[in-house]
Structures are given as C-alpha cells and as structure tokens.
Amino acid sequence: MAHPAPEVLAYGEAMIEFNQAEKGKPQYLQGFGGDTSNFAIAAARQGVRTGFVSAVGDDQFGRLLLDLWTSEGVDTSMVRVDASAPTGVYFVSHGPDGHAFDYLRKGSAASRYAARDLPLDALAAARVLHLSGISVAIGDAACDAAFAAIDHARANGVQVSFDTNLRLKLWPLARARAVMTEVLRVTDICLPSWDDVAALTGLDDRDAIVDRLLSLGSRVVALKLGKEGSYVATPHERRLVPGRVVAAVDATGAGDCFGGAFIARIVAGDDPFAAAQYANAAAALSTLGFGAVAPIPRRDDVERMLATKDGI
C-alpha cells in the first residue's frame, strides 16, 4: 500500500556527531547533526508528513542516519545510498575558548548529490520544500541540485522555505552572499538568524533587514532572535512575537527546531504570527535538554506550554 506523499521535504546534509564527553579526555559521545535533518525531525514531531532528500554513504554512519529518520517518521525513500562516498562526520571538542568544531565532510555523499538524483514526483506533490545556506554550500553538484529542486517545486506551486544558516568554514562570505541572494529571489518563506543575515546583508537594523528580504521576493520573513523571540513580517504587517522564558541548558539546534515547527504550523493552516508563537515555544522547549535532536518537543508538549501564561 502506497504511503501518502510527504507534505514537507527538507534538502541538505546530515552528519554523525562525535562530542567530547569530558575536556581533555579522548572519549566522544556519538550523536547526530545537520540543520535540515534537525528541521525535518522537528516538523515530523509536530505531526506533519515529512521526508528528507539527500545522500548518505554505504557505511555504518549512513545506516545510523537512516534508522534515526525511520524511527522519527521521516520518509527516507528519497535518500540515496552512495557506495562511492562517505557519510560526513564532525567532532565537537571543549577547550578554554568553548566549543571547537572539526568537520570531515569534504567529498561526502550529500555534497555529491546531483540534480539527476532529485525525486521530481515527490517534489511536485509536497506543500513546502525547505533548504538552508548549508544545502547550497557543501558542493557544486549539491548547489546545482538545490536550484533544480527549487525550480521544479515552484513550477508545481510548492512553497520554498529557506534558512540562511551561514557557515564561513564552507565558503567565503562574498560567494555566500552571491549564491544566497539568488536563493532568496526564489524563496517564499525566509527563516534567517540575526547573525547570519546581518553578515549577509551588511545591515544591523531589524526593519532594514526585513525590508531587504521582502524586496528580494520572500512573502514571509521570520527573523530568529533567540530568547527574545522572532520578528515576523509580511508585505502588509510586521511585529515581534515574544519568546518563552525557560531555564535553557543547551541551545544547539533551537533555530532548526523553530524552522521545523514554524513550517509545520504553516502547513496546518496557521498565519505566520500564530506559527511563530508556536515555533517560539517549541524552540524554547528544545533548549531544556542536551543535543540537537533528543530535546525537540512533540506537539502535545508545545501545546501544553502554549496553554500556560509563563514558562512551563
């Protein structure tokens, strides 16, 4: 029996994380990373049919990721297994200057994903296609595939969601600005973080940043402002949607959680301001545990928080 097509598709790279268990010690805890993967899991936990478009290596790490998505209800039928390239990994070390990240992702299976690999029928049947700045930064083939996916989605009336997610270890700022500007011209829903979009635009005023993004083509902008909440704008209205106050312990992946929850609520029919209120609560809850994936809340948890006046 055929499964219903995913309503939300996320395109990008997922990786295996090795996080140093104790400073100065050679023990690492294995986890999962990847912004669009975190997004997909967050959307799925809100009850939306979600699928991931990517490639993993034909290795144990790739199988771990496939098992993760399967356990989370994320459709893996659009994930290629590439026998000639590895799954990307990264290490998190803890030193006097805080967290240090070392990536082993060059030549990864996801970076070699090509336009010819795209699931065109699933793209045409989705409601939203989500990508990030990392999706277009990891390799030339992957970048070309991203633009082909956007073109096919838009030709079939599918909304495009984009998280700027600037990573200067992957490419220089000038190239990031050029490529992301072209993505923003074909983006319907923009989900930028303050630091990323300030660097990309050279602007430091909320309204000026929102004006720039709307002028490029976005119909909805939800500018993520951490614990302050989000600044949500359409061509006709804009306002700050306050964040929820919690005793945060780890904000890793909170922005990805916000994005997944926001798009889940847009698909469910919320207006952008209601979607942001929900996503702010989801992101706040995701900071109450460690890691990017484990603390992502489910819909019941978010609704319980929204039913309370303050905090949890």
Secondary structure, DSSP 8 states (H G I E B T S, - for coil): ------SEEEES--EEEEEESSTT-S-EEEEEE-HHHHHHHHHHHTT--EEEEEEEESSHHHHHHHHHHHHTTEE-TTEEEETTS---EEEEEEETTEEEEEEE-TT-TGGG--GGG--HHHHHH-SEEEEETTTTTS-HHHHHHHHHHHHHHHHTT-EEEEE----TTTS-HHHHHHHHHHHHTT-SEE--BHHHHHHHH----HHHHHHHHHHHT-SEEEEE-GGGEEEEE-SS-EEEEE------S--TTHHHHHHHHHHHHHHHT--HHHHHHHHHHHHHHHTTSSSSSTT---HHHHHHHHTSSS--
